[in-house]
Amino acid sequence: MMKKEMAMSVLAAIAIAAGAAAAQQQDVTTQTLRGYLDKMGLRYVSHPKNRDALVVPRGDNKNAERLDLYVETRPDHSLVLTVYPKFHGKYFTLGRAADREKLLQRLIEANYRSFATFFADGQGDIGARFTFTTENGLGYEPFRVGVTELLRIADEFTPILDEYMRKE
């Protein structure tokens, strides 16, 4: 009888813990992200082709003329922050690279030391990215730090990218 009561107590404790964990898990929705961006004082628009993404254009930067930040929730429980810097009226692309191999090597070297990942997408556009896993939700503070750091890194890397571009 004592074993049965003990087993029931353990099962009850597990059920309570599982319920608490499930209650802590919150879906990270576009609406949640809008609230976070509002709290940060950042302007944003809905992505024209992706209802799960917001676009945050930021012109108040130290180096970049503009940084276009894409904030996208994905079905695999991830939140992807992607930023493309614009400098001298143009985005950075592989097509504008003076020496493509040296540029790609520099991006790979930067990835080794960076919080973010630098990349060239399928169209040859160059940017930086950071991905959060969201199966346990995502609070405001980690989101704020991720956005702030990604924007800072992309802005600081803008003059370095410019060194590898053809001067027209």
Secondary structure as GFF3:
##gff-version 3
##sequence-region A 1 168
A	DSSP	alpha_helix	2	24	.	.	.	ID=ss1
A	DSSP	alpha_helix	30	40	.	.	.	ID=ss2
A	DSSP	beta_strand	45	46	.	.	.	ID=ss3
A	DSSP	beta_strand	53	58	.	.	.	ID=ss4
A	DSSP	beta_strand	66	74	.	.	.	ID=ss5
A	DSSP	beta_strand	78	87	.	.	.	ID=ss6
A	DSSP	beta_strand	90	91	.	.	.	ID=ss7
A	DSSP	three_ten_helix	94	96	.	.	.	ID=ss8
A	DSSP	alpha_helix	100	113	.	.	.	ID=ss9
A	DSSP	beta_strand	117	120	.	.	.	ID=ss10
A	DSSP	beta_strand	126	133	.	.	.	ID=ss11
A	DSSP	alpha_helix	140	163	.	.	.	ID=ss12
###
